């Protein structure tokens, strides 16, 4: 079963509906791996230090903004989190607009809003009201580390959350040399317009998405199946577990834990919060030097272990070539 992107609340007015944010699209692309044609071994992309040429482990990778060529300002995760809205697990509707008033260029990516158990009443109330009024809700939502503009749209039995682009993300049509004069300026005769209208009318029909298929993907899959049945199929190569992204994690949020955390946050007094901040700063000052030395020692051990693993892989590749 698909996992939720996060679990939180759909809010409008004084009504709050517990919901789960679920993906509404399915990736069907055919993914390819690049191999070394000499022995069909997979080619890996490594995080390499541009100065030393050494591989950098995930734990030592930080995010930075290049404010001028070769000059960076480093940000930590707290900087990024603090820039986002405080309502990380809330779809808070700000206003309701006519469904047809949103320019199609703004629509980006759909999600399903799924009601939690015993939250169906508020969910259905909003869905039916929006459908009857022909309106959609405009909201802001934080997904992972970015705040998005979104539209809450009724769609059959579901409420869709469709991410929207911000105006500054769109290119203005005036940036391009488009034919923006009246049709008569391009010597288009009334008879030609009438014939084009008749052609469109003769080709008109109902929108049936199931009538369309990705023919390129179908042909490519057949080519893969044909190649599998022929000679020269590469052998299976087991990859090291170390190359799985060390920062890979699910984005599942436990709803009850979130509620408890919210309640605890509301009870915390400003004085206690200030003490906690001071304690964090004090701890960082005392343990900074020790942590730095520990990191250097761990880095040396990590480099030695990786060098040994690389030597082992080279020897194995040599044996395969000799055997071939």
Secondary structure as GFF3:
##gff-version 3
##sequence-region A 1 324
A	DSSP	beta_strand	6	12	.	.	.	ID=ss1
A	DSSP	beta_strand	15	23	.	.	.	ID=ss2
A	DSSP	beta_strand	35	36	.	.	.	ID=ss3
A	DSSP	beta_strand	41	42	.	.	.	ID=ss4
A	DSSP	three_ten_helix	58	60	.	.	.	ID=ss5
A	DSSP	beta_strand	63	68	.	.	.	ID=ss6
A	DSSP	beta_strand	71	75	.	.	.	ID=ss7
A	DSSP	alpha_helix	77	83	.	.	.	ID=ss8
A	DSSP	beta_strand	90	98	.	.	.	ID=ss9
A	DSSP	three_ten_helix	99	101	.	.	.	ID=ss10
A	DSSP	three_ten_helix	104	106	.	.	.	ID=ss11
A	DSSP	beta_strand	107	115	.	.	.	ID=ss12
A	DSSP	alpha_helix	120	133	.	.	.	ID=ss13
A	DSSP	beta_strand	135	143	.	.	.	ID=ss14
A	DSSP	beta_strand	146	155	.	.	.	ID=ss15
A	DSSP	beta_strand	158	164	.	.	.	ID=ss16
A	DSSP	three_ten_helix	167	169	.	.	.	ID=ss17
A	DSSP	three_ten_helix	173	175	.	.	.	ID=ss18
A	DSSP	three_ten_helix	183	186	.	.	.	ID=ss19
A	DSSP	alpha_helix	190	202	.	.	.	ID=ss20
A	DSSP	three_ten_helix	209	211	.	.	.	ID=ss21
A	DSSP	alpha_helix	215	229	.	.	.	ID=ss22
A	DSSP	three_ten_helix	241	243	.	.	.	ID=ss23
A	DSSP	alpha_helix	255	267	.	.	.	ID=ss24
A	DSSP	alpha_helix	270	323	.	.	.	ID=ss25
###
